[in-house]
């Protein structure tokens, strides 16, 4: 792909979206996106992980032998994700407790290793960081859309428990007073259906634009 900043952003946000196009990172996406706060926490952690791992890989690429590049990339990714997890545990313990195992599991997200190998290892640290930001933001936007829909349909709220989890003033908005909830939307199976609808909506939009 092109290393022009505009192309990098377009690829990460649209044509190369890791969820809607490449279908990567679905395990944490479907498991954690039950609420908007959870989706926001995991999404921001993934964005930071992509930015810092891409920049680090691009910085050491000239000193990395081809035969050992994958173990080095994985070590860099693990170090960055561990740092993010420790920071979240220190400053956002409630959110860390909710996300639990899915924070360290960012290490296994194929998008991180894929971008390190496909882009960061071939470009400057600045462009690699931009690529990580674009790819991560594309992942974050899908997470927010899925988390918002699941929380709204499943519970009738938006940002439920945000005050306690993020350490901010209460942000819970009751959108549908008296709404008893739709259990399927809150379950992983509902996440599959809603993700399929998001993918279908994107494909429909692209086809209508092309015609």
N, C-alpha and C positions, 0 to 999 in steps of 0.2 A: 504494500500500500504506500501511497505518497506520504512524504514526511513534511509536507506543507501544513502549517498550523490549522488552516481552515479544513483541510481534508482530514486531519487527525480528529478534529472535533466532530465533523460529520460522520466519520466512521464509528466513533465511540457512542455517539448519541442515537444514530439511526441505522446506517447500513450494516454496521458490525456489532449491534447491540448484543451483549453476551447472553441475554435471556430470550428476547423476542426473536432473534435471528439464529444465534449459535446454540441456544438451549443449554448453556453451561451454568453451573452453580445453582441447580434447581433444588438440591437437598436443603440447604439453609433457607433458600427463598421460600419454599413451601412450608417449612416447619416453623419459621420464626415470624412470618408475616401475618400472624393472627390479629395483631393490633398495629396501629400506626406508629406508636412509640417504639415497639420492638423493631419494626421495619426501619425506622429512622436510625436507631442505634446500630443495628447490624450494617445498614447501608453506609453510614458515615465511617464506621470502622473499616469496611471494605475499600472505600474510596481512599482513605489514608494509607492502607496497606498497599494498594496499587501504585499510588504516587511514590511512596518511599522505596518500594521494592524496584520499581522501574528505574528510578533515579540511581539507586545503589548498583543495580546490575549494569546500567550504562556506564557508570563510573569505573567499574572494574573489568569491563569487557576486554580491554586491551591486554590485561594481565591474566586472562582466564584461558587455559588450554581447552581445546575442543573436546578432548576426552573426559574432562572433569567439569564441564560447564554446568550440566544438569545438577549434580550434587551441590555445586557452589550456589546455583540459583535457589535451590530448595533451602539451603542453609540461610541465605539472605532473607528469603520469605519468612522462614520460621523465626528468625531473630526480630524482624519487624513486627510480625503478628504478636509475638510474645511481649514486646514492648507496649504495643497498643492494649493488650489484655491487662497488663500490670497497671497501666495508667487508668484504664476504665475501672479496675478493681479499687484503685486508690481514690478516685474522684467521683465515680458514679457506681458505688457498690450495689445499689438497688437494681439498677439496670443490668449490671454484670450478673447479678444473681438470677435475673429472669432469662437472659440470653444463654448463660451457662456455657455448656460445651461448644456451642456454635461459634463462639469467638475464636478459640484456638483452631477450630475446624476450618477457618478461613485459609489456613495453610494448604488444605487439600483442594481449594477452589481452583479448578482448571484454568480459569481466566487469568490468575496471577502468573502461573508458570507459562501459560500460552503467550501472554504479552511479553514476558521476559525473554522468551526464546524468539518470538516472531518480530518484535519491534525494539525492545530496550537493548538487546545485544547487538543491534545494528545502527543505533542512532546516539546522538548526544544526550547527556543527562537532562538537559532542559526539555528537549522534544520528548524524551521518554517519560518525564514527569507529566507533561501535557497529555500524552497518550493515556497514562494511568488515570489522570483526572477525568478525561473524557469517557473512558471505559467504565470507571467507577461511578460517574454521574449517571450514565445510562443504566447501570445496574440499580443505583439508588432510586431513580425515578420509577422504574418498574416495581421495586419493592414498596415504595410509598403508595403507588396506585393500587397494588394488590392488598397491602395492609389496610389502607383506607376503606376499600370496598368490603373486605372481609369483616372489619370492625363495624362498619355502618350496617351492613346486611345482617351480620351475625348477632350484634349486640345493640345496635341503634345508637352508638356513641362514636365520638371522634376524640382522639387523644385521651382516652380513659386512663387515669392513673399517672398522667404525665408529671404532675407536681411532685409526687413521691419518687418516681423513677429518675427524673432528670434534675431533681433538686431545685425546681423552679416553682413559682406560684401556680396554684391549681389551674390547669388548662383543660380540664375535662368538659366537653361540650355535649350535652344531651340533645341529640338531633331529633330523635323521635320519642317524645315522652310517652311512657306507658308501653313501649315496644318490648315484647317478650323475647325477641331474638329468633334467629333462624339457625339452628344448630349446624346444619350442613356447611354453611359458609365459614363457621369457626373451626371446622375440622380440616385436616390436610386434603381430604377428598374435595372439599369445596374450593380449596386453593387451586387444585388441578383444573376444575371447571372454569374458574375465573381467569386463570392464566391462559387457558385455551381461548376464551372470549377476547382477551387482550391481543393475543396473536392474530386471531381472526379479524379483529377490528383493524389492526395494522395492515394486514394483507388487503383488506377491503379498501382501505384508504389509498394504498399504493396503486391498486388496480384502477380505482376511479380517477386518480390523478394521471395515470398513464394514458387512460382512454380520453 
